[in-house]
Amino acid sequence: MKSLTSKVCPPAIVKLLNLKGKYGASDKFFTELLGLLKKMLPAGNEMVEKTYQAKKLMRMMGSGYKKIHISRWKVDNKTHKVYENIPAKAWRTIDEKFPEIAKDPRNLRLGISADGVDVNSGTRHHSVWPVLSVIYNLPPWLCMKRKFIMLSVLISGYPGNDIDVFLEPLVDDLHTLFETGVDTYDASTKENFNLRAVMLWTKRLPCTSILEEIQHLVSKAKSELAKCFPGKTKDGMNARLDLAELGIKPELFARQEEDKTTLPPAGYTLTNAEKDIFCETLSNIRVPQGYCSNFSSLVSLKDRKLIGLKSHDYHMLMQEFLPIAIRSIMHPPTRYAIIRFCFFFKFICRKEISLQELDKMQLELVVTLCLLEKFFPPSFFDIMIHLTVHLTREVKLCGPICFRWMYPFERCMKVIKGHVRNRNRPEGCIAEETIAEETIEFFREYHKTMKTIGIPPDKHVTNENEDGKPLSAGKSSEVSGEVFQKAHLYVIQNTDEIVPYIERHKQVLKTKNPGKRIALLENEHSKSFAKWLREEVERELAISKDSVSETVRWISYGPRATIVKYEAYNINGYTFRTKSNDGIVYQNSGVSVEAVDLHISKEVATTRKAFYYGVLQEIWVLDYRFRQIPLFKCDWVNHKAGGVKHDPNLGYTLVDLNSLGHKDDPFILASQARQVFYVKDQIDKKLSIVFRTPTKNYKDTYDEVDEEFSTVIHEHNDNILPRVNRRDLGNESQNDYYRTDCEEPI
C-alpha cells in the first residue's frame, strides 16, 4: 500500500515512455493512458496528464532537437563509452597519420550512412533521408546494434545533388571533433577528457568513390546470379540477339523454326526435370528457427520458379543453399563456376578472415569471373558483377563486411519508418520518437530494472554454471535403471574434478589385472567406476570432510531417482527441440558434439578428436541436489559403418541418419551440444548434408524473430572450391557454353 500512496516520481514517467517507444504507441493513446493512470492513483499524485507534458519534462532534463534551415547551423555533440577493437588497414593508417587521436582508445571511429525512407506510398518527394552514424570502436557485438546507431541528421524530402548542403551541420560537428575535440566526462574513471573523432567511411552517399559504392555489391551480385535460375531470368531473346551482334557463341543464336522462334539450351539452361529437382531441394529445406526465411514459401513447385525473395533471402540462397540445389544438375563446368562464386561470398562474409587466405581467394575470384564470362551471356555482366574484384581489397582496408553491409541500417530504417504517426509531418514524428528513445536509454543507466530499447535481450542467457534454461513445461519421470546409470556415468566421466579419480580407478584395475587387455580394462572401468567412486569418496570423507569438494561429493553420491524431461531447451546460444517437437517448418533437433575417441591397436591406446552427428530425442535434467545438470539423449550416426562421409570436391560433411550406432552411449551434456541441421543430398537420397548453425544470442538476434533481417554469419568455412585447370581458361569450345544433353529448347 505504501507504493500506492507515494507520489509518482519521474522514473515512472520514463518507464512509461520506454513502453511507448518500444511498442510504437501513438501520442493520442499515450495521452489517454496517462489520464487514466492519474485518475487511478491517489489524490495529489504528480503523474502528468498528457504526452506533451511528459515530453516537456524530458526536455527540461536536457534532451531535445533543433529544426535547422539550410541557412542555419547547429552543434550537438554526443558522448558514448567506447572500447578498443582490432583495427583494419584503414584504421591503422589513420592511427599512423594521427597519433594524437590513436593514443586514446576512447576517441571515436565513425561510419556514416544515408538512405531514403518512403513514409508514404508515392514519389520520392514523400521520403525522408535519415543520416545515421555508427561507432566502430565499440565491441563488435554492440557497434551495429540499434542503440548505438545514432540519427545525426534528418533530411526532409529527397536531397539529390544538394545533399552536401544538408550535411554541412554534420560536417562542421565532425570537423570540430577531429580538429579540437570536446570536453567529455568519462563515467568509468570519473574524470573529464578531450573527446575526438574521425570518420572512417560513408555508405550510400552521392558522389562517393568505388570503395564506398560497393558496400551493396554483395547483395546485388547475388540477386543478379539468382536471375539465371527458375523464375525471372536474364536469358531471353535480347540476350541471344546480343550474341549474334557480337558474333560469338553461334550455337546459341536464336533459331526460326516454322512459325516460332526457339533458343538453343545454354550451359546454364535447366531441363524441366532439373528445375523440379532444384525447386524440391529448396522447398524441402528445414532450418532452425531464426536462421532464415522459410524457403518452402519462396518456391512454387507448380510453376517451377522462385517467388518473393528479399535481399536477405538472396544472401542465404547464394551463400548456403544454391550450391546444394545445383549439386547434381546443370552443365558441370557451369555448375562449378557458380559454386565457386557462391563460396567466394561465403568466405568474405565470415567474422574472421586471414589476410593470406584473402590473397588466395582474390586469385581464385579472377579465375571464377573468367569462367562465368565463358558460360554466361554478356547481359549478365553488369557493373555489379565486375566490381566483385574490389571486394577483397575493401575487406583488407575496412575489415569484415558484416560491420558495413546494409542489414543493420535497414533494420534501423524500418524502425524509423515505424515512428511515423502523422504522414503529413513525418520528420517531427521521427525526431520526437528518437529523442524519447535516447532519453529513456540515458535514464536506464540509473534504473537497471528498465529494459533497453536498442539492444535486444539475450534469449539464451544461462546461469553461472552454463546449464541453460528450459522452454517447455517439465515432466517428472522414472526411467529404467540401466539407462539411468548410463546418464549418471556420462556426467561423472565429464566432470573435471572427477578426472583424478578416473585415472586412479584405471590404475587400480590395471594393478589387480596384470596382463589384461586394454579394451577389457576399459569395459570394466565403465561398469564399476560409479560404484567405486561413491565408496572412495565416502572413505575420504570419513577421514576428513574438507578433503573432498562439494561437486565431487554430490556427483559421486548420484542424482535423485526421478528425472525431469523437457521438449525445448536454450543453451550455448542455440534453441534445441526434440525431434517429436520440431514441427513441419523448422528443424531444431540436429545435434553435433566434438569428442575424443579412444583407439586401441596392438595394445597401444591413442586418442583423436572427431565430430559426431545425431538427432535429439529426449532432454533430461538430473538433480544432483546442489545442481541440476541437463543432458541430451540422442540417436547418433554410426561412424564405423560409413554413416559419416566427406565430400572431397566441395568439402561438405554427409551423414546417413538411418545408420545409427553408439546405442550404449546416447547421452551428452547439454553444454557440449552444438546445433546443426540436415538437408537431403541430391546425389544419394540416403545421405544428408550437414550445416552448422552459428550461435544466436543477444549479439546476433532480436526481440521478435524477423527472418528478413536475421543475418547468419559463420566464424569459419569448411567448403572447398571446385578445382579448375587454368590452362583451359584461354581455350573455348561449344561444350563450355552449349548443352548437347538437353533437348528442351527455351
N, C-alpha and C positions, 0 to 999 in steps of 0.2 A: 504493500500500500504506500510505502514511502515514495516509490518512484512515480506513483500517480499524483501525489500531492506536491511533488517537487516541480519547480519551474523548468520549462523546457529550455535547454541550453543550445547554443549554435551548433555543436556537433550533431544534434538530432536533425537539424535542417540540412546539414551537409550530407548525412546518411540518406535522407530522403532524396536529395538531388543526385546522389550516387545511383539510386534506383531509377530515377528519371532518365539519367544519361545512359545507364546500362541497357534499359529496355525500350528506349526511344519514346517515352510518354510525351504527349503534346502539352503545350503550356495551358490550354483550356482544361484538360483533365487534371493537371497538377494543381491548378488553382482550386478546383472543386475539392480535390483531396485535402489540400491544406485547410480549406474552410471547414470540412467535415472533422478533421483532427482537432482543430481549435475548439469546436463545439463539444467534442467528446472529452477533452482534457478539463481538469478543474479550473474554476474561475481564476482569473489573474495570471494565467499562463502567458508566456512570451512567444507562442507559436505565431508565425506570420500567416496572413490570410490569402496572399496572392503570390503568384510566381514572380511578378515584378519585384515584390518586396524581398523575396529570397535572393534574387539575382543582385538586387541593390545592396543587400547585406554582404554578399561576396565581393562586390566591387569596393566596398568600404574596407575589406580586408586586403585589398591590393591587386585583385585580378581585374582584367578588362582588356579592351582592344580599342584601336583607333581606326576610323574610316578615313582613308587618305585619298585626296585627289592627286592627279599626276603632277600638280604644281606644288605639292607639299610633301615633306618627308618626315619620317618618324624614326626614333631609335628605341628599340625594345629588346634588350639583351637578356637572355635566359641562362641559367646555370644548371648543370647536371653533374652528378658524381660520375667519374669515368675511371676506367681501368686500362692497364697496358695490355696490348694484344700483339700477336705475331704479325709483323708488317710484310706487305708485298713490296715489289720493286719500287712502285711509285711512292709508297710510304717511306721506304728507306732513302730514296732520292731527296724527298722533302726534308727528312731529318738531317741529311748531309749538307744541304744547302742552307738550312735554317736551324742551326744547332741550338739557338736560344729558345726555339719552340720545342725542339726534341728533348731538351733536358728535363722538362717537367711532364710526366705522363698524363697529368690532368688536362693539359692543353688539348683542344678538340680537333679531331679529324672529321670533316663533314662531307656528306654527299647531298646533292640537290636533285630533286626530281619534280617535273611538272607535267601535267596532262589534263585534258578536258573531261569534265563530268557533265553529261547531259541530264539536267534535272527535269526537263520537260521533253516529251516526245515531239520532235520537230527539228528545226535547223540548228546549226552550231551557235547561233546567236542566243539560244536559250541555255547555253552552257556556262559553267564557271570553271576557272582554272586554278586549282589549289597548287601551291608550290610547297613541296614537302622537304624537310631537312632530316637527315639521319646521322647519328653519331656512331662512327666506326670504331672508336676505341673503348666501347662498352664490351662486355663479354659477348662472344659470338651468339649465344642463345638469347641475348636480350636486344642487341643493336637493331634487329629488324622487326621487333615487336611494336605493336601499335602505340604503346605507352611512350616509346622513345622516338617515334616518327613525328616530328613537330610540324604543325601547319604554320609556316612562316609568312606567307603572302597568299591572299585570296583575290584573284582577278575576276572581275565581273565581265562575262561575255568572252568572246574569242579574241585573244590579243593579237594574233597574226604576227607580222614582222615588227610590230611595235612592242614586243614583249620586253625589250631592253629598257623601255621607259617605265613599264610597270615594275620591273625588277630592281630599279635603281635604289629604292629604300633598302632592300635586302643587300644589295651590293655595298652600299655605304656601311651597313652594320658589319658585314663580313670584313670590309676594309679596316674598320676600327678594331675589330677583334684581331686581325692579322698584324696590323702595324703597332698598335699601342696596348691593346687588351683592355679589360675592365676589371675593377676591383671586385673580388668574389669571395664569399665566405665558404670555407671548407668545414662541413659539419663533423667529419671524422677526426681532423686534427684541431678543430676549434680555433682556427686562425684564418685570416684573410690572405689571399694570394692574387696575383695578377693572371687572370684567365685570358689565354689567347687561342686563336683557332685558325685553321687553314682548310680550304675547300679542295678535296682530292679530285672529284669528278662530278659531272652532271649527267642527267638522263632525260631524254625526250624534250630537250630544249631546241628551238630552231637554230639553224646555222652552227651546229656543233660538228666536231670532227668525226672521221670514220670510227675512231676508237669509241666515241660516245654513241654513235648511231647503232653500232652492232650489239648494243645491250639486248635488243629484242630479236636478234638474228636466230637464236636457238629456237624460239617458238615458231618464227616464220618459216625457217627451213624445214622444220618437222611437218608443218601443215602443207608445205609445197610438195614434199615427198608423199604424203598421205593421199594427195590428189591423184596419184598414179594407181591407186587401188580402188576396189569396188566403191561406187558412189560417184562423186564429182571427179572428173578426170581431165587431164591436160592433153591427152592423146585423142585428137579428133581430126576432122578434115583439114582445118587450118594448119595443124602441126605437120600433116603429111604434105600439104602444098608447100610448106617451108622447105621440106626435104627436096622436093622437085626443083624449087627455085635455086637452092644451093647446089643441086646436082650431086647429092650424097645419098648413100643407102638406097639404091634404086629398087631393091626388093621390097621396100616398104611404101613405095608410091601407091597412091590411090588407084584402084582398078575399076574400069567401067565394064560391067557385065550386064548385057541386055538393058533393062530399064532401071538398074540400081547400081550404086557405087559401093564398093567394098574396100576395106582397109586390111591389108595382109597383117597377120599376127606378128607383133614385135617381140623382142626378148622379154619385155615386162608384161606382155598380154597374158591374162589368166583365162583358162577354159572355164566353162560353167561348172564343171566338177571341181576344179581348183578353187573357184570362188566359193563353192559350198564348203570346202574344207577350211578355207580362210575364215569365213564368217562363223562357222560352227566352233572353230577353235576359240575365237574371241568371245562368242556368246556363252561358251561353257566355262569361262574363267570365273572362279570364285576366289575373292581376295579377303584378307582380314578387314574388319570394319574400320573405316577411316583411312584405308590405304589409298584408294582412288575411287572413281565412279564405278557404278555397276555396269560393266561393259555389255551385259545382255540387253540392256535398254538402249544401247547405242548401235545395235546391229539389227538389220532387217533381213532375216533368213529368206523371206519370201522374195524380196526384191534383190537379194544378194548385194547389199551395199551398207556402208556406214552412214549413220544419221545423227545429227545433233551433237557432234563433237565440239567441245570448247577447248580453249588453249591448253588447259591442264590435261585434258584427255589426249590431245596430240602429244604432249610431253610424255605421258605414261606409255602411249602406244609406241612411240619412237624408241624410248629407252628400254622398255621392258618386254612388250608383247609382240611387236612386229616381227622380230627375229624368229620367234617360235611359231607365229602364224603362217610364215612362209617357209618353214623349216623343211618341208617335203614337197613343196610345189614351186612352180616358176622355173624359168630357164636358169640352170645352175650358175653360169657366170654373172647374170644379172642379180640373182639371189645373193651371191656372196658380196657383191658390191654394195647392195642395200644394207646387209647385215654389218658390214664394215662401217658404213656411215652411222648406223644406229649405235654401235659400240663406241664410236668416237664421242658422240654426245653423252653417252652414259659415263664415259671416262671423265670428261671435263666438268661434269656436274657433281663430281664427288666432293666430299667435305675436305679430304686431304689429298693433295696432288704432289707427286715428286717432280722436280724440275727436269731430272734426267728422263723420266718416263714421258714428260710433256714434249721434250725434244724428239723422242722416238715417235710419239703419236702424231707430231706435225709432219714428219716424213711419210708416215702411213696415210695421213689425210690427203696429201698430194697425190699419192697413188690412187686412193679411193675416188677422188674427183676426176682423175683421168679415166678410171673405169666407168664412172657414171656418164662421162661425156661420150664414151663409146656406145653405151647402151640406150641412153635416153635421148629424146628429140631436143633440138635447140630451144624450144619453148620452155623446157623445164628449167633452163639455166638463166633465171633472173638474177638480179644483183644479190639477193639473199643467199643463194647457193654459192656464188663466187666468193662472197665475203667470209665464208667459214674459214678460209685460210688465215684470217686475222684473229680467230678466237683464242688459239693457244698463246699468241703474243699478248692478247688482252689479259689472259689469266696470269701470265708472268708479271705483267705490270700491276694489275689490280687485285690479284688474289682470286679465291674461289668464286664461281659465278653465283652461287646461292646467296651471296651477300649483295648482289647487284641486279638480279633479274627482277622481272616485273611483278611477281606474285605478291610479295608483301605490300607493295604500293597499291596494287589493285584491291587487296583486302581493305586497305585504308580508304581508298576511293569509294568502295562500297559502303563503308561506314559513314563517310562524309555525305554521300548521297542520301542515306537514311536519315540524316539530320534535318532534311528539308521538310517543313510543315506548310509553309506559305510559298507556293511556287511563283508568286509574283515578287517575292523578296528572298530568294534562296540564299544570298550572301549573308543576310542578317541571321537567318536560322543556323547556318553552318558556324558562323562566328560565335553566336551565343552558346551553342551546344559545346563547341570546342573549349571555350573559356570555362564553362561549367565543369567539364571533364578535368581540365588541368587543375582547377581549384580543388576539386574533390581528391585528386591524386596527391596534391600537396598536403591536404589535411589527413590523408590516410597515413602519412608518415608518423603522425602523432596519435592515431587511433587505429591500432593494429587489427581490431576486430572488423574493420571495413574491408571489403573485397576490392581488389583492383579492377579497373575497367580495361586498361590497356594491356595487361598480361593475364592470359588465361590461367585458371587454377590447374594444379597438377592432378590429373585424374589418376595417376599411377603412384601417388605418394605412398611410401611404406614407412614402417616404424624403424627404430634404430637397429633391429635385428634383420631388416630387409625381408620380412616374411610376407609382404604384400597384404592385400585385403580382398575378401570375397565380394562378389557382385550379386550373389543369389542367396536365397534362404538356405540355411544349413539343415541337413537331415541326419540325425543320430542313427548309427547303425553298428551292428556287430558282425564281424566277418570271421571266416574260418581261421583257426589257429595257425595253419601253415602259411597262408597269405599274410596274416598279421605279423608273423615272425620275420618274413621277408622284408616287410616295410621297416620294421624296427632294426633289422640288421643293416639295411641300407643307411639308415640315419646314423647309427653308431660308427659305421665304416667311413662316413663322410663328415665326421665331426673332427675338427683339427686337434682338439685337446685329447682325443682318443687315440691318435696316431701312435704315441709311445706304447700304449697298451697293445695295439695291433702287432707291433714289432716284437714286443715281449712275448706275446702268445705264440707267434710263429716260431720264436726261438725255443720256447718250451716244447712245442710239438716236435721240432727238429731234434732236440735232445732226447726226448722219450722214444723217438722212432728213427734211430740212425740208419742211414741207407735207404730210407723210404723215398719213393719218387716224389718230385716237387709237386706234380699235379695232384697226387693223393693227399699231400700235406695241405695244399690249398683248399681242397674239398673238405678236409677235416676241420680246417680253420673256420670255414663258413658255417659248418654245422654246430660247432661247440663254442664259438667265440662269445656270443651273447651271454650264455650261462657263466662262462669263465670270467668275463668282465665283471658281472654283478658280484660274484664271490670274491674276486680280487679287490674290488673297491670296498666291499664290506669289511674285508680283512684290514685294509689300510685305515678305514675309519675307526676301527676298534683300537688301533694303535694311536692315531692322532686325527681328530676331526678337521684340523687345519691343513692336513696333507693333501686333501682332495678338493678340487674346485667344485662350486655348485653345479656347473654344467656337467662335469663328469659324474657327479653324484646322482643327478636326476636322470641323465641319459642312460646310465648303467642300470638304474632301477627299472626302467621301462615305462612305456606310456600306459594311460588308462585303457581298459579293455574296450570301451566304446569310442568309436571314431565319428567324426562329422564329415559328411560328404557335401560338396558344392558342385554346381553346374557351370559357374563362371568365376574367374579369378583375375585380378590385376596384380602383376608383379614384373619387375625388371623393365618397366616401360612398355609392357605388352598387355593386351586383354586376351586371355585364354578362355575358351569354352570347350566343353566336352563334345565329342562327335555327335551325340544324340541331341545336343543343344545348338548345333551350328545353324540350322535352318537351310533355306534354299538359295539365299542371296550371298551370304558371307561364309568364309572359311577361317575360323579362329582356332581350329583343333590341331593344326600342324605343329609338331614339336621337334626340335633338334637339340642335341647335347654333345658337348666335346668331352670325351672320356679318355682315360689312359688304359689301353689294352695290355694285358699280360700275355706274352707269348713264350711258350716253353718248347725248346727244341734241343734234344740230346742233353737233357738235364741242365740246360742253360736258360735262365729266365731273362727275358728282355721286355721292355715296355715301349710303347709308342702311342702317340695321340691319334685319335680318329673321331670323326663325326658320325653320330647315329641319328637316324631319322625315324619318326613314328607318328602315331595319331593318338591324341589324348582321349582316354576312355573314362577315367574317373579322377576326381580331385579329392584327396583325403587330407584331413588335418588331425595329426596325432597330438594328444595332450600329455606333455611331459611335466605337468604341474607348474614348473617355473616358466615354461614357454610352450607355445603351440607351434608345431612345425608342419607346414603344408608339403605334401608330396603329390606328384603326378603319376598315375598308373596308366601306362601307355602300351599300345601294340607297336612293337619295334620291327623295322625291316631287317631281314636276315642278311648280314654282311657276308657270311661264309658261303651262302648258297647263291651268290651272284645277284642278290637283291639290290645292291648299290653299284651303279656303273658310272663311268666318267666319259663324257664326250670329248675325244681328243681334238676335234676340229673347232668346236665353239666354246668349250670349257664348261658346259652345263653338267650338273650332277643329276643323274636319273635314278629313280628308285621304283621297285616293284612292291606296291603296297599290299599285294596279295601274298607275297612271300615273307611270312612272319618268322621271327626267331627270338632268341633270348627270353623265352617264356618263363624261365626261372628267375629272371632279373627284370621285372617290369617297371620298377619304381625309379624315379629320380627326385631329388629335391626340387621344389618349385623354383628356388632361387638359381638353379643351374639351367633352367629351361630357356631356350631361345626359340622365337616363333618363326615358322616357315609356312609356306603354302605350296600346294602341288597343282600343276597343270598337266593334263593328259598330253603325252607325246604323239605327234602325228605319225612318226615313222613306225613306232612299236606301241600299239594301243595298250599293252600290258604295263608299260612304264609311264612314270610321271616325272616331269621336270621340277626340280626343287628351286623355289625362290625364297631368299632370305628376306625377312621383314625388318626394316630399321626400327629402332626403339621409338616409341611415342610417349612423350611426357610433356611437361609444361613448356619445354623448349621447342616442341615441334607441333603441338596440336592446339585446338581451340575449344571454346565453351561448348558449342554445338558443332558436331562434325559436318563440315561443308566439303563435299567431295571435290568441288571445283577448285578449292584452294588448299586442300590438304596435300602439301608437296612432299614427295618422297625423295630423300637424299641418302645415298648409300655412302658408307665410310670407305669401302674398297670395292674392287671389281674383279671377279674371277673369270670373266669371259676372255676368250682367245679370238683374235682377229683371224678370219679365214685367210689362208696363205695365197699369195699371188706370185706368179712368175713375172718379174718385172721386165724380162726380155720380150714378153708378149705385148707390152703396153703400146709399143710403136707399130705393131702389126695388127691389121684389122681385116676380118673376113665376115661374110654374111652370117656365119654361125655365131658371131658375137652378139648380133642385134636382131636376128631373124629366127623365128621358131619354125622349124621344119616338122616338129611333132605335134603341132596344133592345127586342126582342120576347121576351126571355128573363126572365120574372119569377122571383123567388127562390123 
